[in-house]
């Protein structure tokens, strides 16, 4: 995943993860307005007016070989409903993070997140041969923490006073991870949850 190599589409029954491009800016601006997600002070979500800068920055990280950003398309409606990213890829340590994830309000607590994570984790463990996949979130983002735990990730710890945010507040970062030895059970659980009437 280096030298600007681009990952192709990741396709599931409910979602298609499309390599992020400038063509997604308008659709992402519409998606982020559903629920006015940027108003969540503990989440790093761009305003519609900031979306172009956000996408350009993500594409730059991909060019440097440390990140693979995706737009998330809902197969049922055909609409872009959010964004996610494989990031901080360290090939020498076979370690990466899944983050920068946000969804339009209408897509939250649906099968979309479950299948998105299944697709990303499958690529991470089975193609990149990662030995650990990390998730990080704000201490006060309880919904995110619960969603990460539902994936089967274990909490590693809390980084106190980890970041100073744009509004001047200080973030404690909660760190979770899934190890390669845990992946078969996590994969089976995610596949099982996708068969339930209300996957989330």
N, C-alpha and C positions, 0 to 999 in steps of 0.2 A: 504494500500500500504506500509506495513511495514514488518519488519522481513525478508527481502529478497524475499518477495512474488513477483512472476514474472507475468506480464501481458502477455496475449496471443497475437496472431496476430490480427491486426485491418484491416479489408478488405473492400475495396470499388470497384467501377467499374473500376477506373483508376490505383489505387495503392494498394499495400499490405504493411502495416507497420509491419516489423518483429523485434521482440526483438533482440537488438544488441548482437552479439556474435563474438568471435575470427574468426569464419569462414567468416565473412564479410570483413575482413581487406583488402584482395586483391582486391575485387570488389570496395570497397570504395576508394582505392588508384587509381584505374582506373578512377572512377567517378570524383574525385577531380581534376584530371589532365585535364579534359575537361573544358577548360577556365582558367586553372592555378589559381584556386580560392584563393589560399593562398597569391597571390600577391596583393589582395585588402587590403591595409594597415589598413582600418577601420573595417575589419571583422576578426573574430577569427576562421579561417579555417586552418586545419592542412595540412602540406605538405605530399606527399605520404610517405616519409621517417619517418614521425612522426605519421602515422596512427595507428600503433600498440599501442603506448603509449596512444594515444587519446582514442582508444577503451577500453583498459584496465582501464583507469581512469573512463570512463563512466560506465563500468560494476561494478566498485567498488562503485560508487555512488548508483547504483541500489541495490547492496547488503545491503547498509546502509538504504534503504527504503526511500530515498529522491528524487529519480530520476527514470524515465523509458525511457531509450534511445532506439531509433529504427533506423534500416536501412530502406530506402524507396525503394521499388521495383516497377518499371513501369510494369504494367500488360501487356501492348501492346508488349513491347520488351522482357520482362522477366528479364531485367537488373536492377541492383542496381544503383540508380541515385542520392542518397544523404543520408542525416542523419537528424534526428530531435529528440527532447527530451521533455518529461514532467519533469520539474525539480523544485527544491526548494519547494517541497510539504510540507505544514504545516497542518497536519490533524486537529490539535486543532483549527486552524483558518479557515480551509476549503479554503485555498488559495494556488495557485501554479502558476508556470510560464511555458510558452511554449517557448523554445529557442534552441540554438545550432543547428539552422536549416541552411543547405546549400544544394544546388542542382548543379549537373553538368550543364554546360551551355545549353546543348540541352534540359534540363528539365525545365529551367526557363521560366516564363510567360506562363505556360501551365496549364491544369486542375490539374496537379499533386499537386501543392502547395495548390490550393483551396480545393481539396478533402482531402489532408493530414490534413489541419487545421480543416476541418469539422469532421473528424474521431477523432482527438485529443480533440477537444472542446466537442464533444458529450460524450466521455468518461469522461472528466473532470466534466462536469455539470450533466450528467445523471447517472453516476456510482459512481464517487467520491463525488458527490453532493457539488462541489466547489461553493463558493459564489462570487469568483472573480478569473479571469485568467489574468495574466499579461504577457506583451511582452516588451522586452527591446532591444534597438539597439543604435548604435553609431550615434551621431548627424550628422556626415558626410555620413552616409549610407542612402542616399536619396531613393534608390530603396527599401530598407527594410522598411523604414518609410512609403512609399506610399503603399507597399504591406500590411502592418499591418493595415493601415487606410482603405484599401479596404475590409478587413475582417469585418469591422464594429466596430473596437476597437476605444475607445476615448483616446486622449492624456491626461495623468494625469499631466505631468510636465517634467522638465529637471533637472537631477542631475549634477550639474556643478563640473568639476574637480573630477569626480567620480572614475576613474581608471587610474593608470599609466600602459601603455601598454609595451610589451617587447621591442619595439623599442624606448622607452623613451617618446613617445608622451602621452599627457593626454587626456583621453576620457570624453566628456560630454555624459551622457546616457539619451536617450529619453525613457520615461516610458508610456506605453499604457495599457489599461485594458478593459475587457468585464465583466460586472456584470451578476449575475444569472437572474436578472430581464430583462436584455437585450438579453439573450440567444435565446428566441423563434424567435425574429425578425432577429437576426444574422444568426440563423440556416436556416430560410426560405430564406434569401438572398443568402447564400452560395449554398443552393440546387438549387435556381433559376439560379445562375451564372454557375453552372455545366451543365445546359441545353443549354447554349449559345454556338455558334460555336467555339469561342475562349475564353474559360474560363482561368482566370489567378489568 
